[in-house]
Amino acid sequence: MSQTTLSQDDTLSQLKAGKLKGCKQLKLACGLKEFPSEIFDLAETLEILDLSSNALNDLPSDLHLLKKLRIIFCSNNQFTHLPEVLGQCENLSMIGFKANKINHIAEDAIPTRTLRWFIVTDNALKKVPDALGDCSHLQKLMLAGNQLNALPTRMANCHALELLRISANQFTALPDFLFDLPKLTWLAYAGNPFCNAIEDALISQHQINQIDWQNLTIQQILGEGASGITYQALWNHQDRQELVAVKLFKSGLTSDGLPRCEMHANMLAGEHPNLVGVKGIIHNHPQGVLGLVMPLLDANLKVLAAPPSFHTCSRDVYASDFKLTPQQAQLILKGITQAAEHLHANGLMHGDLYAHNILWGSDKVVLSDLGGASFLPLDNPDLTQKLLKLEVRAFAVLTEELRKCNKDEF
């Protein structure tokens, strides 16, 4: 049995009955307060363990007996520390403990030899361990929504690090060593004290259009991501009706940072043929939910690629039969270049310039999702240029990926 396909209660019952022998992937979200000991019966095969959305606050000290465990998720639980046993798991490459109450990570809780992807978004961390600097394979580090004001200087040794999220923390400046990391490509830092002043200065020059919730009639779901749900809606205004897209944020913090920063980034970006654009922000939602009202895009536009998988980590996943003509590839690259240049000119770095955030059709290309966007310090041109070099790397990655989708060079 390669993976569970049952309801969560049924899965737990089957686990306790010994009927999941040979399982490689297990997900349990059924109010667990203790780690089910029967999971150890899967020690010979289990590779992915997802215990998110339970009530756990610790893991067993012999978890390392799960010799093949590569990936563990324990998000939305009650952990106040990162279990130290994780550092003893010899094949653990991905750790996800988002939305807990973690305020401490011991040095030996980090599996330095194998860690590639580390997620502790939305916790209560004031520091992260120096041991992160010993993770030579670390590619993605997601620290948004904590109380950090610095990163360990040993992280200057993280030469494989490509994606870093430090939004919504307490940084008063960006760590200097970040710009010496040879592979750092995707960075998000909005919602920190040093960036809030930049954001305030930029947004003060723009008028924010507020759209009353009562003037919106929500229709079907168009899509759902980690940060929110996007709906089609009918907007009644100025004696007419207009079909629009409405994004409602799920909480006060997204995987990339604060909804406020994403909304302000959209307002600053304004209108451009290669961006989604924005109509305004939602006002008077009865539950106080934050949201954006955007133009409704052509339904024929397709997403260029799927987000990174567990295996690819920092690289998007293209359909195996996906092909582009050189002309199509050039259309996409030209459109994204123009979108990025427009953002930069308006004081923004996209921060998540990936194929999975690109929509395209026969004559249209749109760069979407400003959730990872950060505000550029335009009064500090040297720092701005260092930041924009990261965006250039992201564009180079995209160019190489599209080249591989071509049988002809372009």
Buried (B, 14 or more C-beta within 10 A) or exposed (E): BEEBEBEBEEBBEBBEEEEBEEBBBBBBBBEBEEBBEBBBBBEEBBBBBBBBBBEBBBBBEEBBBBEBBBBBBBBBBEBEBBBBBBBBBEBBBBBBBBBBEBBBBBEBBBBBBBBBBBBBBBBBBEBBBBBBBBBBBBBBBBBBBBEBBBBBEBBBBBEBBBBBBBBBBBBEEBBEBBBEBEBBBBBBBBBBEBBBEBBEBBBEEEEEEEBBBEBBEEEEEBEEBEBBBBBBBBBBBEEEEBEBBBBBBBEEBBBBBBBBBBBBBBBBBEEBEBBBBBBBBBBEBEEEBBBBBBBBBEEEBEBBBEBBEEEEBBBBBBEEEEEBEBEBBEBBBEBBBBBBEBBBEBBBBBBBBBBBBBBBBEEBBBBBBBBBBBBBBBEEEEBBEBBBEBBEBBBEBBBEBBBEBBEEEB
